[in-house]
């Protein structure tokens, strides 16, 4: 839960910055280094002399947003006040949603579920109009049969499925406890699984369509060298591609990060509601507002650790042992 919230804090930072003209990650700053290349330029970053250089989108993420330390040998450092404020926003939204209980969460869920699809539809249409998008989408859906027997591929697939469907975090059991006894569980399982798969495919087509365009404008024939994993895909590669848009890049940046924020809030609300339901079942005399406030305060306090220069190292540790590995176990 704190892992998701910390990412939403970074997403909020990007969302606010997306209103700037030009986009703050599209140009290099003098305070960075001489190897920086403006992301707004169509430059091949994976071959030739530029292979040793770094895009302004990456340096913005590492130096301006995270202020990431080279190591944590000397400690994690002090929290960045901008990220702390951005972290406060998602926890405030979560707290307000939890105060009204499961009925309020259900009503909010309509917006949290429908709005991202509207944004994804807009982004998909935009992605399909970009040169090179077809190559990126083909790269996404084309299987690499030579890796079918690699254990790490199946490990990544299984953990992603479990994590995406939240079958290991209590959300499903919590929500199902509010169903009628005669509810058609088989139907719900089928619908949820299919929608989750289709949503993942839709999001992948959008992202890799834009990555295909990025590879096209930078003359990078190998898409595998353009694609980044983890948070780098959302906070470096995609913003780097948006910075090269000639038509209204601010709008598509705002739409993308707003979509991420809404999706993240929906996921965190589900996890937080699970905790709140357990506490309320054990201590029914406690007021929902008090439980919601305590959950938000504890989650926010833990999340402050991830806003430090060394916080990214701790976040990567939590990502593996607190999310992926736990989902499989």
Secondary structure, 3 states (H helix, E strand, C coil): CHHHHHHHHHHHHHHHHCCCCCCCCCCCCCCCCCCEECCCCCCCCCCHHHHHCEEHHHHHHHHHHCCCCCCCCCCCCCECHHHHHHHHHHHHHHHHHHHCHHHHHHHHHHHHHHHHHHHHHHHHHHHHCCCCHHHHHHHHHCCCHHHCCCHHHHHHHHHHHHHHHCCCCCHHHHHHCCCCCCCCHHHHHHHHHHHHHHHHHHHHHHHHHHHHHHHHHCCCCCHHHCCCCCHHHHHHHHHHHHCCCCCCHHHHHHHHHHHHHHHHHHHHHHHHHHHHHHHHHHCCCCCHHHHHHHHHHHHHHHHHHHHECCHHHHHHHHHHHHHHHHHHC
